[in-house]
Amino acid sequence: MLYSRGMWLVCLLLLWPGLSYAAEFSIDLQLRDTTLKAPRYRPEFSGQGPFSVIDEGIRRQYYYYQPQRAGPQAPLLLLLHGAGRDGRSMMDTWKTTAQKHGLRLLAPDGVRHNWSMRPSAEWPALKKMVEQHSGGGDPLYVFGHSNGARMALRLAAAFPAEFAAVAVHAGTEPGLDVASYSGARPAIALFLGAQDHIFSVPGGRATVQRFEQAGFKTSLYILQNHTHWYYSDAPRINQSIWAFMKRYP
């Protein structure tokens, strides 16, 4: 299905939480930036921090942002940056959405600006960061871009009970081993550019199938006229991502 501008929210609402199969939608968000211009982007917003936690003797740094309209138990969104970036880039791209919807943001730095792809190695430190700002019972959501998307998907597979929903942009894990799990599981959504030259649409389909077969609610959103690039169009992409996530409190 192809949705034009103004219809993307309709497509999201069609994905009712009770669905137990992978849904695929082709949507047109009228994204402006169709080429990868990595050198052009520099984060302008650093959030609050940096703060740090110590895990296994290693100091891990992160940023935190709580807009005025967000209380201490507002939804908390864990943001995982792409390779070569840091938490500031995620704070920068999500600030507008957080202010509009009253979200709290937590954006860690990967070790040497990257993620290890080992959930058991990353989650203890990330969980310590989350616990520093948890109000008790507040839902935890995860978003990842590119390398951070792969890490987010691996966290969802390894620690499904920890998250309300996981949404990623420009990242797939078609070979991921996703074990069946009888307890609470997050809803999973992949947002993937139709012209992404790094992560393919078939790879996205294989990824959601892995999660679907393990009993997760999964969705694949194919973004028309979109590549791997994220930052210039992030506010519009993030609006769609939060429209998906907020249905899973």
Buried (B, 14 or more C-beta within 10 A) or exposed (E): EEBEEEEBEEBBEEBEEEEEEBBBBBBBBEBEBBEBEEEEBEBEBBBEBBBBBEBEEEEBBBBBBBBEEBEEEBBBBBBBBBBEBBBBBBBBBBBBBBBBBBBBBBBBBBBEBBBEEEBEEBBEBBBBBBEEBBEEEBBBBBBBBBBBBBBBBBBBBBBBEBBBBBBBBBBBBBEBEBEEBEEEBBBBBBBBBBBBEBBBBEBBBBBBBBBBEBBBBBBBBBBBEBBBBBBBBBBBBBBBBBBBBBBBE
